[in-house]
Amino acid sequence: MGLDLCWATPVEWVERIAPYEHALLSDHAHCELKAAAMGQVLIAKNPEYPALVQAITPMVIEEMEHFAVVHAELTARGGQLGEQAPSPYADGLHRGSSEGRTSMLLDRLLIAHLIEGRSLERLNLLSHHHPDEQLRVFFHGFCASEAQHRALFLGLAEEFFGPAAGLRLEYLTGLESRVLAGLSFAPRVHSGLG
C-alpha cells in the first residue's frame, strides 16, 4: 500500500476485532469527530497560514459528514454511540513527540499524517478481511479520503517546513510504531495486539 509506517498491522487484528462490531463502529465515529476537532484546532491556532486554513476547512466538513455516515451505520445495526474515551494511541504520539520538538505546528501536521495513514491501513484491512461483506464495502468507502487527508497533512508540513519535515517524520514514524507496539488490544481503530 506504500504507507510510510514502520510496522504493518497483521490480518489477525481484523479477526480479533470483527466480533466487536458496535464498539468498532462507535470508535470509528469518534475518530471522525476527533479528526474534525483536530482540524479546527489547527485552523484556530494557525490563522497566519491562509493556505492551511483554506486546505483544512473542507477536510473538517468532510470529517463531520463521515461521522454522520458512521453513526447512521451504527444505529442501523442496533448499536449506540458510546462516550468518547481518551485515545492511548493519539495521547502516546503527542506525549512522545515532545522530545526534539522544534515546532508544534510541524508535529501536529506530521502526527495527523501518521494517524490518517494508520487509519487508512486499518480501514483497508477491514475492507478486505472483515467477515461481513456489507461492512467490507462500508469501510472501503472511507479509504480514498483517508489517503487524501494523509497526503494533505504531509504536503502542508513540507510546504511550510521544507526538508525539516522529512527529518522529523523519520523520528515520529518510529515513535508511532513504538506507541502502537505498547498498546493492548481493544475494539478500537487504533488498538494494539498485546
N, C-alpha and C positions, 0 to 999 in steps of 0.2 A: 504493500500500500504506500510505501515511500514516506512514512511518518518518521520524523526525527526524534524517536523515543528510544531510550536505551534498553527498555525491557518490553517484550511483546506479551500481551495477555494471552494465556493459553485457552483453548476451547473449553477446558474444564470449568472455567469461570461461568460460561453460559449454562453448562449442565447444572452447576450449583445454584445459580440464581433463578433459573426457569420456574421452579415451584413457587417463587415469591412474587407472583405477577402483580398483585395490588401494591405491595411495598415498592417494587421496582418502578412501577408507573408513577407512584406518588413521589418518589425520589427524583425521577426524571422531570416531573412537573416543577419541583422545587429547584432543580438545576437550571431550568429555563428562567425561572424567576430571579435566581441569583445572577445569572448571566446578564439579564436586563438591568438589575440593580448595579452590577459592576460597571456596565456601560454608562449608566447615569453618573456614577462616581467619577469615572474618567472624564466625562464632559464637565461636570461641576468643578472639578479641581484643576482642570487644564484649559480654561477658556481662551488662553493666549495662543492655543494651537487650533486655528479655524479648520485646518484640514482634518484634524482629529474629530472635532465637533461634527463636521459635515459627514465624515465616514461612519461614525459610530451611531449617529441618530437613527438611521434606518435599521441598523442591527438591533438596537434596543426595541424598536417597534416589532421587528420580526421575532425576537425572543418572547415578547408578550403574546404574540399570535401563536407561537409554538406552545407556550404554557396553556393557552385555551384549548388547543388541539389535544394535548396530552391529558389535560383534566377531563375533557369530554370522553376520551377513550377510557380513562379510569372509571368514571361514573357509569358509562355504558356497560362496563364489565362488572358492575356491582361494587366497586371499590369507593373509597372516600379519601380525599386528600388528608394526609397526616400533617401533624405540626412540623414546621421546619426545624430541623436539628442542625447543629454545627457540623461542618464537613471536616473530619480529621485530615482528609487529603488536601483540601484548599488551605486549611489552617497550617498544616505542615509546610506547604510550599511558601506561604507568606512569612512564617516564622523563620524558616531556614534560609530564606533569601536575604535576611539582614546582613549576613556575612559577605563582605566585599561590595556592598551596595554603593553605587555612585549616583544613582538616580532612581527615585521612587517611581517615576513615570516609566522609565525603561523596564524596571522589574515588573510593574503591573501589566505592561503590554506583553512582555515575554511569558509571564505566568499565564495570562489569558490565552496566549497562543498554545502553550503546553496543555492547559485544561481542555481547550477545544480539540486539540489533537488526540488526547486520551479519550474524550467523549466520542470523537469520530471513530476511533479504533473500537471502542466498546459497542457502539451502535452498529457498526459494520459487522462485528462478530454476531450480535443478536440478529441482524438481518439475514445472516447466512445459516445460523445454527440453532436458533430458538425452535423448540418443537411445535409451537403454534404458528401455522402458516400465515394467519392474518397479522399476528404480531411481527413476523419477519418482514412483511410488506410495510407495516406501520413504522418500524424502526428504520427501514431503508429510506423512508421519506424524509428523514432528517439529515442524512449523510451529506448531501450536496451543500446544504447551508452550513453545517459544521466545518466542512472543508473551506468554504468561502470565509467564514469568520476567522478560522485559524490563519489563513493567508493574510487577511486584513490586519490582524494584530502584528504579525511579523513584518508586514510591509510598512506599517506605521513606525515600528521600532527602528527599522533600517533607514527609513526616510529621515527621522528625527535624530538618530544617534550614529548612523553610518557603521563603520566596521566594529565599533564597540558593541553593537547589538549581537553580532555573531559570537564574539568572545564571551559575552555574558550568557548567551544562550547555551554555550557548552557547559558552563557551570550549572545552570538551572536545570538542564536536561538530566544531568547526573543526579542532582538533588531530587528531581521528580521520581526517578526510579527508586532511589533510596527511601523516600517517603512511602511510596506505594508498597515496597517490599516489607515495610514495617507495619502495615495495616492488617487487621484481622478481616476475615470475610464477613460481609454484611450484605443484605439485599439493597445495595446502592450501586449507582452507575460507577462510582469511583471507589470501590472497596478493594481490599487486598485479597489474598488467597489463604492467609495464615489462620 
